[in-house]
Amino acid sequence: MSRKIKRIALLTGGGDCPGLNAVIRAVTRAAILQYGYEVFGYRFGYKGLYNNDIIPLTLETVSGILHKGGTILYSSNKDNLFNYLIEENGSMVKRDVSDVAIENMRKEGIDALVVIGGDGTLTSARDFYRKGVNVIGVPKTIDNDLAATDVTFGFNTAIDVATDALDRLHTTAESHHRIMILEVMGRNAGWIALESGIAGSADVILIPEIPYDINKVVEKIRERESHGRLFSIIVVAEGAKSINGDIVISKIVEDSPDPIRLGGIANKLELELEKVIKEHEIRSTVLGHVQRGGNTCTYDRILSTRYGVRAVELIDEGKFGSMVSLKGDTISYEPLENVIGKTKDVDPDGELVSIAKKIGISFGD
Ligand code: F6P
């Protein structure tokens, strides 16, 4: 056991994700019970590190949070301390304020920092490590699009919610003989649409990795009609695009490291289909942040707990500058330097797409 580490701190950055609280709980409990560390949390992600907004985390503080979505430490998806908006001589300017954060940690006696976040948050974690901070990263995102780990926590909760939404759309689609479109999140990766589509028995799955031809989607609906199936269910990833189209952007969030917010493809698809399909009503539903809220599923509670405990073990082993990851059945770790910016898309020729096609699901290609 490392003798030098006495106090550790955690922060959560980027969009919230089911399982954040489970990681906070696991880190805190393992750090206190196994290693006798004192544990603290910075509130509102890196902003809290800059403002020294720090609170103690104890066995009591983390009690009763395992199942809850969100983060008791709050989060921010805008604050990059290496390019941070501050007021200087009456005007707002961007400055590298990372030294202020490092000085805050030094004053509080923080020996190691556990950063829980997606690619943007982990990029800053890597940059703090380069400046000598003892950092351990934990990968978070419902999108499951980080190359360095087989599964990110939050993904399984999101697909459970999306699958439940598809089940619910089925019963109403069937009653009215409607074409129902469900838009799910996932940014530029189609994992949520693909896995919820298979589990929720969608007829059509549209994902960014396979540009769709609207005529092929119509063909699938017509084929179902010829078998007496007078309703159809389409799940579309927010980042999907047609063979002649672009991604659909819902808004630009200024100051966010990744300012583009996708959204609106379901409505576009509805309008495209309405031009050709006159016999059925076509309705779209955007699942939105519902897939990130509420309770964390069993799988994510366990994965988050495994990640959290391993993060503390890595602190004890002095393996700083690493990120915990899942490889097969094993919790492992990777250097942050190797993982930043590396995404994992759905393979159009991979097993999941292939089995979906073999059971008759159309990808509009
Ligand atoms: O990365 C997670 C995610 O939920 C994406 O699936 C989605 O595109 C984005 O975040 C939404 O971000 P925000 O919470 O800023 O709307």
Residues whose N, C-alpha, C, O or C-beta is under 5 A from the ligand:
A	BS01	F6P	G15 T141 I142 D143 M185 G186 R187 L262
